[in-house]
C-alpha cells in the first residue's frame, strides 16, 4: 500500500480494532495456523470472539496474533516456525516468529511476580504493568551469539572453518559455536567466553556479521553472528563434553553436507565464509 513501510514492522498499537482483511496468525503451543495451502489467514477466518494481540504490519497490512480456544477444531494447517521459515519469504517468517513470541509471552506473563495481581497491558507498548504495585514487565529478548571461526589451512590449501556437533537438538548437524549472552556482558565478550568455554580457543579479529530473530530456539531469542580467526592457528579445539560432543576443522572447499538449514543465520555465516574464501 502506498505510503506505508514495506516488509515487517513490529508494533503494539491496540488503538484500532482488527479489520476483517488484516493478517491473522493463530498460535497453539509452538505452532501457527495457516490455510490448507500454506497461505496466511485473515481475521475474518477466525471466530468473531477471538482475542487479538497486535504484531505490527507486513507490507503495510496490520497483523494480529491470537491463541484461540478449540484450536484443534479450526480448519487449516498447523505448522511449526521452522517449516514456515524454510518455505516463506523472510519477512513472513519473521512475522510468524513474532506471533509465537507475543502469544507465549502473554500466556506466561499474566500475573505480577511481586504481588500476584493480574497484569494490565501498557497502551502502545509490548509490555504489561501491575495495577497494584506498578511493576513494569516488558517483553524481553534473549540474545545469543554464534561465531564462524577460521584458520589458515596447510600450505597451498584453503582456509579451514571450525564446526561443532552439539549434545542436544539436531545432533547430526555440523554447526557453529554458539551460546547465550549473560547479564552484564557485551555481545563481543559473550563470543569470546563461549568459544573459550566450549572449544578452548582464543579469538582474533572478531567482527559483527548480522542478526536474526530465531523462534526455533525459543519464542524470544535473537541470534547475533560474528566472524573471527583463531588467535593461535596451530591450536586444536577441545570440546567441553557437556554442550558439545565433537569439534573439527574443515577445509572451506570440503564442508560437510550436514549443515544448518538455509534459512538460518548459522548457514548464512557458513556460506558467506566459504564464498569469501573463493575471492
Secondary structure, 3 states (H helix, E strand, C coil): CCCCCCCEEECCCCCCCCCCCCEEEEEECCEEEECCCCCCEEHHHCCCCCCCEEEEEECCEEEEEECCCCHHHCCCEEEEHHHHHHHCCHHHHHHHHHHHHHHHHHHHCCECCCCCCEEEECCCCCEEEECCCCCEEECCCEEEEEEEEEECCCCCCCCEEEEEEECCCCCCCEECEEEECCCCCCHHHHHHHHHHHHHCCCEEEEEEEEEEECCCCCCCEEEEEEEEEECCCCCCCCCCCCCEEEEEEEECCCCCCCECCCCCHHHHHHHHHHHHHCC
